[in-house]
Amino acid sequence: MAITIGYLPQAIEFARLPVTVLVAVGGDMTARAALAATSTIPIVAVFIGDPVSNGFIASLSRPGGNVAGVSNLNAVIETKRLGPDHKGRKASRSPGRSAY
């Protein structure tokens, strides 16, 4: 796992402070640095790519570990959010309304 050297020292410094959560804003590089700095402090990663393929979490349904956050992987997230209960149902023909 490649770590951008510029972010790692700051992440390690923050992890040494008495913090209850680390917020990694700025994509995969900051999330990787935070993950490399601690495995015990919860990390909220904001605007990361695919969290599963990048190794931040095990899966969308059971992430495990200490990382949570917001991804810009909309297609996968929307499918997960809607789930199987919404497959095969037709949208309402009324404008602005859908049937779920």
ZATORVO-137603 format. One line per 10 residues: number of its first residue (from 1); their letters; for each residue x, y, z negated of N, C-alpha, C. Coordinates in nm, 4 decimals, padded with zeros to 6 digits, m for minus. Example, Ala and Ser with C-alpha at 12.3 -4.5 7.8 and 13.67 -1.06 7.14 Angstrom:
# ZATORVO-137603
1	AS	01.3190,m00.5690,m00.7800,01.2300,m00.4500,m00.7800,01.3200,m00.3300,m00.7800 ~ 01.2850,m00.2250,m00.7080,01.3670,m00.1060,m00.7140,01.2900,00.0030,m00.7870
//
This chain:
# ZATORVO-137603
1	MAITIGYLPQ	00.0843,m00.1165,00.0000,00.0000,00.0000,00.0000,00.0894,00.1237,00.0000 ~ 00.0743,00.2073,00.0997,00.1564,00.3277,00.1111,00.1021,00.4377,00.0204 ~ 00.1911,00.5035,m00.0482,00.1539,00.6141,m00.1365,00.2210,00.7405,m00.0850 ~ 00.1437,00.8465,m00.0705,00.2026,00.9741,m00.0337,00.2722,01.0307,m00.1572 ~ 00.4024,01.0506,m00.1467,00.4843,01.0901,m00.2612,00.4353,01.2203,m00.3237 ~ 00.3859,01.3122,m00.2447,00.3409,01.4411,m00.2971,00.2283,01.4299,m00.3983 ~ 00.1409,01.3297,m00.3852,00.0272,01.3164,m00.4752,00.0566,01.2289,m00.5960 ~ 00.1450,01.1324,m00.5825,00.1687,01.0366,m00.6899,00.2196,01.1000,m00.8190 ~ 00.3176,01.1908,m00.8158,00.3624,01.2512,m00.9421,00.2498,01.3241,m01.0174 ~ 00.1638,01.3944,m00.9455,00.0533,01.4638,m01.0104,m00.0460,01.3638,m01.0685
11	AIEFARLPVT	m00.0739,01.2572,m00.9964,m00.1669,01.1560,m01.0457,m00.1132,01.0899,m01.1722 ~ 00.0151,01.0596,m01.1738,00.0764,00.9996,m01.2927,00.0708,01.0970,m01.4102 ~ 00.0975,01.2247,m01.3821,00.0920,01.3261,m01.4883,m00.0492,01.3364,m01.5459 ~ m00.1512,01.3395,m01.4596,m00.2892,01.3462,m01.5075,m00.3278,01.2203,m01.5852 ~ m00.2810,01.1047,m01.5403,m00.3140,00.9792,m01.6077,m00.2530,00.9724,m01.7476 ~ m00.1465,01.0457,m01.7711,m00.0832,01.0480,m01.9043,m00.1562,01.1396,m02.0017 ~ m00.2395,01.2282,m01.9499,m00.3150,01.3204,m02.0351,m00.4350,01.2474,m02.0960 ~ m00.4914,01.3007,m02.2030,m00.6088,01.2358,m02.2624,m00.7361,01.2677,m02.1835 ~ m00.7458,01.2137,m02.0638,m00.8622,01.2369,m01.9777,m00.9537,01.1152,m01.9814 ~ m01.0807,01.1378,m01.9522,m01.1762,01.0266,m01.9492,m01.2062,00.9814,m01.8072
21	VLVAVGGDMT	m01.1728,01.0633,m01.7092,m01.1953,01.0281,m01.5687,m01.0992,01.1082,m01.4815 ~ m01.0554,01.0472,m01.3711,m00.9770,01.1182,m01.2694,m01.0660,01.1351,m01.1472 ~ m01.0700,01.2548,m01.0919,m01.1464,01.2804,m00.9703,m01.0467,01.3046,m00.8586 ~ m01.0492,01.2162,m00.7592,m00.9567,01.2243,m00.6461,m01.0311,01.2825,m00.5264 ~ m01.0116,01.4115,m00.5029,m01.0770,01.4805,m00.3911,m00.9740,01.4985,m00.2816 ~ m01.0099,01.4639,m00.1598,m00.9169,01.4876,m00.0510,m00.8850,01.3646,00.0303 ~ m00.9632,01.2619,00.0161,m00.9461,01.1477,00.1032,m00.8664,01.0331,00.0446 ~ m00.8255,00.9454,00.1359,m00.7593,00.8213,00.0977,m00.6279,00.8425,00.0237 ~ m00.5515,00.9434,00.0618,m00.4196,00.9634,00.0002,m00.4302,00.9941,m00.1486 ~ m00.5241,01.0799,m00.1857,m00.5381,01.1133,m00.3274,m00.5961,00.9955,m00.4050
31	ARAALAATST	m00.6870,00.9211,m00.3444,m00.7437,00.8032,m00.4109,m00.6364,00.6967,m00.4322 ~ m00.5507,00.6753,m00.3326,m00.4401,00.5786,m00.3474,m00.3448,00.6182,m00.4592 ~ m00.3143,00.7467,m00.4668,m00.2242,00.7943,m00.5715,m00.2863,00.7742,m00.7088 ~ m00.4144,00.8063,m00.7231,m00.4814,00.7875,m00.8518,m00.4867,00.6399,m00.8893 ~ m00.5146,00.5544,m00.7933,m00.5202,00.4101,m00.8190,m00.3834,00.3554,m00.8572 ~ m00.2786,00.4094,m00.7972,m00.1423,00.3665,m00.8310,m00.1018,00.4152,m00.9700 ~ m00.1602,00.5271,m01.0138,m00.1231,00.5861,m01.1423,m00.1894,00.5171,m01.2607 ~ m00.3097,00.4580,m01.2417,m00.3803,00.3975,m01.3539,m00.4739,00.2862,m01.3074 ~ m00.4882,00.1880,m01.3927,m00.5874,00.0826,m01.3661,m00.6919,00.0801,m01.4768 ~ m00.6819,00.1743,m01.5702,m00.7751,00.1765,m01.6828,m00.8660,00.2983,m01.6854
41	IPIVAVFIGD	m00.8186,00.4129,m01.6404,m00.9014,00.5336,m01.6375,m00.9935,00.5260,m01.5162 ~ m01.1245,00.5512,m01.5330,m01.2144,00.5524,m01.4171,m01.1737,00.6598,m01.3162 ~ m01.1802,00.6238,m01.1892,m01.1444,00.7151,m01.0807,m01.2682,00.7377,m00.9944 ~ m01.3028,00.8640,m00.9725,m01.4089,00.8998,m00.8799,m01.3404,00.9516,m00.7547 ~ m01.3491,00.8742,m00.6472,m01.2863,00.9114,m00.5200,m01.3916,00.9764,m00.4309 ~ m01.3628,01.0966,m00.3847,m01.4588,01.1724,m00.3049,m01.4112,01.1794,m00.1606 ~ m01.5014,01.1468,m00.0686,m01.4776,01.1531,00.0753,m01.3629,01.0646,00.1222 ~ m01.3668,00.9405,00.0793,m01.2703,00.8432,00.1291,m01.3305,00.7751,00.2508 ~ m01.2481,00.7047,00.3266,m01.2976,00.6312,00.4428,m01.3703,00.5059,00.3982 ~ m01.3383,00.3935,00.4577,m01.4014,00.2667,00.4225,m01.3360,00.2140,00.2948
51	PVSNGFIASL	m01.4063,00.2171,00.1811,m01.3442,00.1796,00.0554,m01.3080,00.0314,00.0458 ~ m01.3781,m00.0533,00.1198,m01.3492,m00.1976,00.1164,m01.2246,m00.2287,00.1988 ~ m01.2220,m00.1841,00.3239,m01.1075,m00.2164,00.4098,m00.9796,m00.1454,00.3640 ~ m00.9944,m00.0346,00.2928,m00.8762,00.0349,00.2401,m00.8296,m00.0211,00.1063 ~ m00.9019,m00.1192,00.0523,m00.8588,m00.1858,m00.0695,m00.8913,m00.1137,m00.1991 ~ m00.9797,m00.0148,m00.1958,m01.0165,00.0566,m00.3173,m01.1147,m00.0231,m00.4021 ~ m01.2043,m00.0961,m00.3350,m01.3040,m00.1780,m00.4048,m01.3122,m00.3142,m00.3380 ~ m01.3673,m00.4119,m00.4106,m01.3795,m00.5473,m00.3557,m01.4918,m00.5560,m00.2533 ~ m01.6073,m00.4982,m00.2824,m01.7209,m00.4972,m00.1898,m01.8154,m00.3851,m00.2312 ~ m01.9089,m00.3491,m00.1423,m02.0046,m00.2441,m00.1749,m02.1031,m00.2911,m00.2808
61	SRPGGNVAGV	m02.1369,m00.4185,m00.2794,m02.2342,m00.4685,m00.3762,m02.1719,m00.4946,m00.5130 ~ m02.0450,m00.5322,m00.5170,m01.9740,m00.5563,m00.6434,m01.8340,m00.4967,m00.6333 ~ m01.8236,m00.3646,m00.6574,m01.6950,m00.2977,m00.6369,m01.5838,m00.3453,m00.7299 ~ m01.6162,m00.3706,m00.8572,m01.5119,m00.4105,m00.9521,m01.4117,m00.2985,m00.9730 ~ m01.3119,m00.3227,m01.0534,m01.2049,m00.2251,m01.0736,m01.2496,m00.0974,m01.1397 ~ m01.1716,00.0068,m01.1217,m01.1970,00.1340,m01.1880,m01.2242,00.2480,m01.0899 ~ m01.2627,00.2150,m00.9656,m01.2874,00.3179,m00.8649,m01.4349,00.3208,m00.8270 ~ m01.4914,00.4403,m00.8262,m01.6260,00.4658,m00.7757,m01.6160,00.5926,m00.6924 ~ m01.7184,00.6240,m00.6168,m01.7094,00.7495,m00.5444,m01.8031,00.7635,m00.4288 ~ m01.7677,00.8581,m00.3421,m01.8481,00.8924,m00.2259,m01.7637,00.8683,m00.1025
71	SNLNAVIETK	m01.8213,00.7931,m00.0077,m01.7513,00.7634,00.1162,m01.8225,00.8303,00.2318 ~ m01.7513,00.8512,00.3396,m01.8151,00.9028,00.4596,m01.8447,00.7897,00.5575 ~ m01.8607,00.6703,00.5056,m01.8921,00.5523,00.5851,m02.0439,00.5374,00.5904 ~ m02.1105,00.6288,00.6576,m02.2556,00.6393,00.6537,m02.3305,00.5165,00.7032 ~ m02.2897,00.4564,00.8110,m02.3649,00.3442,00.8680,m02.3725,00.2274,00.7708 ~ m02.2631,00.1930,00.7079,m02.2621,00.0814,00.6138,m02.3405,00.1173,00.4885 ~ m02.3224,00.2371,00.4390,m02.3905,00.2801,00.3174,m02.5414,00.2847,00.3391 ~ m02.5875,00.3389,00.4498,m02.7314,00.3477,00.4758,m02.7943,00.2091,00.4862 ~ m02.7263,00.1163,00.5518,m02.7772,m00.0202,00.5610,m02.7877,m00.0802,00.4219 ~ m02.6882,m00.0582,00.3394,m02.6876,m00.1104,00.2028,m02.7976,m00.0449,00.1204
81	RLGPDHKGRK	m02.8146,00.0847,00.1345,m02.9134,00.1577,00.0564,m03.0545,00.1133,00.0913 ~ m03.0830,00.0965,00.2191,m03.2169,00.0574,00.2603,m03.2465,m00.0877,00.2248 ~ m03.1475,m00.1728,00.2392,m03.1609,m00.3121,00.1983,m03.2596,m00.3913,00.2818 ~ m03.2769,m00.5173,00.2478,m03.3608,m00.6062,00.3276,m03.5096,m00.5747,00.3198 ~ m03.5570,m00.5041,00.2171,m03.6997,m00.4736,00.2051,m03.7497,m00.3824,00.3160 ~ m03.6594,m00.3094,00.3793,m03.7012,m00.2118,00.4790,m03.6824,m00.2604,00.6221 ~ m03.6255,m00.3768,00.6404,m03.6042,m00.4280,00.7754,m03.7369,m00.4766,00.8332 ~ m03.7590,m00.4435,00.9566,m03.8770,m00.4926,01.0262,m04.0028,m00.4108,01.0027 ~ m03.9991,m00.3132,00.9167,m04.1177,m00.2297,00.8955,m04.1141,m00.1137,00.9926 ~ m04.2283,m00.0826,01.0483,m04.2359,00.0262,01.1452,m04.2563,00.1592,01.0744
91	ASRSPGRSAY	m04.1960,00.2615,01.1307,m04.2151,00.3960,01.0773,m04.3546,00.4439,01.1112 ~ m04.4092,00.5291,01.0276,m04.5402,00.5872,01.0511,m04.5346,00.6741,01.1751 ~ m04.6464,00.6830,01.2454,m04.6493,00.7677,01.3648,m04.6753,00.9134,01.3292 ~ m04.7035,00.9413,01.2048,m04.7234,01.0792,01.1628,m04.5893,01.1510,01.1526 ~ m04.5803,01.2739,01.2034,m04.4527,01.3452,01.1937,m04.4147,01.3690,01.0472 ~ m04.2893,01.3496,01.0169,m04.2399,01.3779,00.8839,m04.2705,01.2713,00.7794 ~ m04.3305,01.1608,00.8206,m04.3624,01.0551,00.7252,m04.3117,00.9220,00.7758 ~ m04.2646,00.8370,00.6871,m04.2282,00.7016,00.7243,m04.2853,00.6042,00.6250 ~ m04.3089,00.4856,00.6721,m04.3626,00.3817,00.5845,m04.2490,00.2939,00.5362 ~ m04.2424,00.2743,00.4069,m04.1400,00.1876,00.3494,m04.2050,00.0857,00.2634
//
